[in-house]
Amino acid sequence: LALKPTSSITRPGHSVDIDGNAIKVVTKGRHDPCVGIRAVPIAEAMLAIVIMDHYLRHRAQCGDVEVETPKVPGSRS
């Protein structure tokens, strides 16, 4: 698993200061956020998607899969 932090945006943005005056915000240097903290939930979600994908592919390709639909009380059959 390889993660790359998002790049800093160097394009100036418009904002206001505490007094309400219009200012431009410019990022100087590299201030990339750390994605290491979010790596565990990202990896868990990715693993869950891959496992479910493999399960569904196996179920679709195997002809011996039988799905038993339970009887619902009050339904007509």
NUMINU-679224 format. One record per residue: residue number from 1; residue in three letters; y, z, x of N, C-alpha, C in turn. Coordinates in pm, 1 decimal. Layout:
# NUMINU-679224
{NUM, 'Ala', {Y, Z, X}, {Y, Z, X}, {Y, Z, X}}
...
This chain:
# NUMINU-679224
{1, 'Leu', {-117.4, 0.0, 85.4}, {0.0, 0.0, 0.0}, {123.3, 0.0, 89.7}}
{2, 'Ala', {208.3, -98.1, 69.4}, {331.3, -107.5, 147.4}, {450.3, -103.3, 52.3}}
{3, 'Leu', {547.3, -21.9, 83.6}, {667.0, -9.5, 1.3}, {789.0, -39.7, 85.9}}
{4, 'Lys', {884.7, -108.7, 26.5}, {1008.5, -141.0, 96.6}, {1124.3, -87.3, 13.1}}
{5, 'Pro', {1216.9, -15.1, 73.7}, {1330.2, 35.9, -4.1}, {1421.5, -77.6, -49.1}}
{6, 'Thr', {1490.7, -55.1, -159.1}, {1586.1, -154.8, -206.5}, {1703.2, -161.9, -109.0}}
{7, 'Ser', {1757.2, -280.1, -91.7}, {1866.7, -299.4, 3.4}, {1998.3, -248.2, -53.6}}
{8, 'Ser', {2087.9, -208.6, 36.1}, {2221.9, -167.4, -5.3}, {2299.8, -290.6, -49.8}}
{9, 'Ile', {2377.8, -276.6, -155.1}, {2458.9, -387.5, -204.9}, {2595.5, -378.0, -138.3}}
{10, 'Thr', {2632.4, -480.9, -64.4}, {2760.1, -478.4, 8.1}, {2872.5, -544.0, -71.2}}
{11, 'Arg', {2844.7, -591.5, -189.8}, {2948.3, -652.5, -272.7}, {3037.1, -542.3, -329.7}}
{12, 'Pro', {3169.4, -558.5, -323.0}, {3257.7, -453.4, -374.3}, {3244.6, -438.1, -525.5}}
{13, 'Gly', {3252.6, -313.6, -570.6}, {3245.8, -284.4, -713.4}, {3372.8, -216.7, -760.0}}
{14, 'His', {3400.1, -227.2, -888.2}, {3521.1, -167.6, -944.8}, {3486.9, -31.7, -1004.7}}
{15, 'Ser', {3576.8, 64.9, -984.2}, {3556.8, 199.4, -1036.8}, {3693.0, 264.7, -1055.5}}
{16, 'Val', {3693.0, 390.6, -1094.8}, {3816.8, 467.5, -1106.4}, {3799.8, 598.6, -1030.7}}
{17, 'Asp', {3910.8, 649.8, -978.0}, {3904.4, 777.7, -907.8}, {3928.6, 892.1, -1006.9}}
{18, 'Ile', {3941.6, 1013.5, -954.3}, {3957.9, 1132.3, -1039.0}, {4085.9, 1125.6, -1122.1}}
{19, 'Asp', {4188.9, 1061.9, -1066.7}, {4316.7, 1052.7, -1137.0}, {4321.9, 936.4, -1235.3}}
{20, 'Gly', {4216.7, 854.3, -1241.6}, {4213.5, 740.9, -1334.0}, {4266.5, 611.9, -1275.3}}
{21, 'Asn', {4294.3, 610.6, -1144.8}, {4344.1, 489.0, -1080.6}, {4228.1, 395.5, -1048.3}}
{22, 'Ala', {4251.6, 265.3, -1066.2}, {4148.3, 166.1, -1035.9}, {4130.0, 154.6, -885.0}}
{23, 'Ile', {4004.0, 159.0, -839.8}, {3972.8, 145.6, -697.3}, {3854.1, 51.5, -682.0}}
{24, 'Lys', {3835.0, 3.8, -559.5}, {3717.6, -76.7, -527.7}, {3623.7, 7.2, -442.5}}
{25, 'Val', {3495.7, 3.7, -476.0}, {3394.4, 77.2, -401.1}, {3319.9, -23.6, -314.9}}
{26, 'Val', {3320.6, -0.1, -183.6}, {3253.2, -89.9, -89.8}, {3153.1, -8.0, -9.5}}
{27, 'Thr', {3029.4, -55.0, -4.9}, {2926.1, 12.4, 73.2}, {2933.7, -36.5, 216.9}}
{28, 'Lys', {2945.2, 56.5, 309.7}, {2948.6, 22.3, 451.9}, {2827.0, 84.9, 516.9}}
{29, 'Gly', {2752.7, 7.2, 589.8}, {2632.5, 59.1, 653.9}, {2511.9, 44.0, 563.8}}
{30, 'Arg', {2404.6, 110.4, 603.2}, {2280.3, 102.8, 526.4}, {2252.3, 238.3, 463.6}}
{31, 'His', {2247.8, 240.2, 334.0}, {2221.2, 363.0, 260.3}, {2104.9, 338.1, 164.7}}
{32, 'Asp', {1992.0, 299.9, 220.9}, {1875.7, 267.1, 140.2}, {1810.0, 394.7, 88.5}}
{33, 'Pro', {1774.1, 396.9, -39.9}, {1707.6, 515.7, -94.3}, {1564.5, 527.3, -42.6}}
{34, 'Cys', {1515.2, 647.8, -37.1}, {1378.4, 672.4, 7.4}, {1283.8, 655.3, -110.7}}
{35, 'Val', {1187.8, 564.0, -98.1}, {1091.1, 543.4, -205.8}, {963.9, 623.4, -181.5}}
{36, 'Gly', {960.0, 700.5, -74.1}, {841.5, 780.5, -44.7}, {810.9, 882.9, -152.0}}
{37, 'Ile', {914.2, 936.1, -214.7}, {896.0, 1035.0, -320.7}, {830.9, 971.0, -443.1}}
{38, 'Arg', {865.3, 844.8, -468.4}, {811.0, 775.7, -585.8}, {683.1, 700.1, -555.3}}
{39, 'Ala', {630.8, 709.5, -434.3}, {512.4, 632.6, -395.7}, {387.7, 676.0, -471.8}}
{40, 'Val', {369.7, 804.6, -493.6}, {248.2, 853.6, -561.3}, {240.2, 803.7, -705.4}}
{41, 'Pro', {344.1, 819.9, -789.5}, {331.7, 767.0, -925.6}, {318.7, 615.1, -929.8}}
{42, 'Ile', {382.6, 545.0, -835.9}, {370.1, 399.2, -830.4}, {226.4, 361.1, -799.1}}
{43, 'Ala', {166.0, 426.2, -700.4}, {27.5, 396.0, -662.5}, {-69.3, 432.4, -774.5}}
{44, 'Glu', {-47.5, 544.8, -842.6}, {-135.1, 583.9, -953.3}, {-128.5, 483.0, -1067.6}}
{45, 'Ala', {-9.2, 438.4, -1101.7}, {5.5, 340.6, -1209.7}, {-58.3, 207.8, -1171.7}}
{46, 'Met', {-38.8, 165.7, -1046.7}, {-97.7, 40.4, -1001.4}, {-249.9, 48.5, -1003.4}}
{47, 'Leu', {-305.7, 159.9, -959.9}, {-450.7, 178.6, -960.2}, {-505.3, 178.7, -1102.7}}
{48, 'Ala', {-435.8, 243.2, -1195.3}, {-480.4, 245.3, -1334.9}, {-481.8, 105.0, -1394.5}}
{49, 'Ile', {-381.6, 24.6, -1363.1}, {-376.7, -113.1, -1413.0}, {-490.7, -195.3, -1355.9}}
{50, 'Val', {-517.5, -181.3, -1226.3}, {-625.3, -257.2, -1162.1}, {-761.2, -217.9, -1218.9}}
{51, 'Ile', {-785.0, -88.0, -1236.9}, {-913.5, -42.9, -1291.8}, {-931.8, -94.5, -1434.7}}
{52, 'Met', {-827.8, -87.1, -1517.2}, {-838.3, -136.4, -1654.4}, {-859.1, -287.1, -1656.7}}
{53, 'Asp', {-794.3, -359.3, -1566.8}, {-812.3, -504.4, -1558.5}, {-956.2, -539.2, -1523.4}}
{54, 'His', {-1013.3, -469.2, -1426.9}, {-1153.0, -493.9, -1389.7}, {-1247.6, -458.8, -1503.8}}
{55, 'Tyr', {-1220.7, -350.4, -1573.2}, {-1304.7, -311.1, -1686.6}, {-1301.8, -418.3, -1795.5}}
{56, 'Leu', {-1181.8, -467.4, -1828.8}, {-1170.6, -568.4, -1933.9}, {-1233.5, -700.9, -1892.1}}
{57, 'Arg', {-1220.2, -739.3, -1764.3}, {-1285.6, -861.8, -1716.1}, {-1436.9, -848.4, -1724.8}}
{58, 'His', {-1489.3, -734.1, -1684.2}, {-1633.5, -710.7, -1690.1}, {-1681.7, -715.8, -1834.8}}
{59, 'Arg', {-1607.8, -653.9, -1922.2}, {-1646.3, -651.1, -2063.6}, {-1643.0, -791.2, -2124.3}}
{60, 'Ala', {-1546.1, -873.9, -2085.6}, {-1534.5, -1009.2, -2139.3}, {-1641.7, -1102.6, -2083.6}}
{61, 'Gln', {-1686.3, -1080.6, -1960.6}, {-1780.2, -1172.3, -1896.6}, {-1925.6, -1134.6, -1917.8}}
{62, 'Cys', {-1954.2, -1014.0, -1961.4}, {-2092.6, -970.9, -1982.2}, {-2128.1, -987.4, -2129.5}}
{63, 'Gly', {-2239.6, -1057.6, -2155.1}, {-2279.7, -1080.5, -2293.1}, {-2354.2, -964.2, -2355.0}}
{64, 'Asp', {-2393.6, -867.0, -2275.1}, {-2473.1, -756.2, -2327.7}, {-2388.4, -638.7, -2376.1}}
{65, 'Val', {-2260.5, -659.1, -2389.2}, {-2172.3, -551.3, -2433.0}, {-2176.3, -543.3, -2584.9}}
{66, 'Glu', {-2208.7, -427.9, -2636.7}, {-2209.2, -406.0, -2780.7}, {-2107.2, -298.5, -2813.8}}
{67, 'Val', {-2022.1, -329.8, -2908.3}, {-1920.8, -234.5, -2951.2}, {-1959.5, -185.6, -3089.3}}
{68, 'Glu', {-1983.0, -58.0, -3101.2}, {-2018.3, 0.2, -3229.8}, {-1891.5, 48.9, -3298.1}}
{69, 'Thr', {-1862.9, -10.2, -3412.9}, {-1746.3, 30.5, -3488.7}, {-1785.8, 147.0, -3578.7}}
{70, 'Pro', {-1720.0, 260.1, -3564.6}, {-1757.3, 375.2, -3648.1}, {-1717.2, 352.3, -3793.3}}
{71, 'Lys', {-1794.0, 410.7, -3883.4}, {-1762.1, 404.0, -4026.1}, {-1642.9, 494.2, -4054.3}}
{72, 'Val', {-1546.3, 439.3, -4124.3}, {-1427.8, 515.1, -4161.7}, {-1447.3, 563.5, -4305.0}}
{73, 'Pro', {-1434.6, 693.0, -4329.3}, {-1453.6, 744.2, -4465.4}, {-1354.4, 680.6, -4562.9}}
{74, 'Gly', {-1406.9, 640.0, -4678.3}, {-1320.8, 582.5, -4781.3}, {-1298.0, 434.0, -4766.5}}
{75, 'Ser', {-1357.5, 370.5, -4666.6}, {-1338.2, 226.6, -4649.2}, {-1450.8, 150.8, -4717.6}}
{76, 'Arg', {-1424.7, 26.3, -4750.3}, {-1525.3, -59.0, -4812.4}, {-1594.5, -139.5, -4704.3}}
{77, 'Ser', {-1725.3, -161.0, -4723.9}, {-1794.4, -246.3, -4628.5}, {-1871.7, -354.2, -4698.8}}
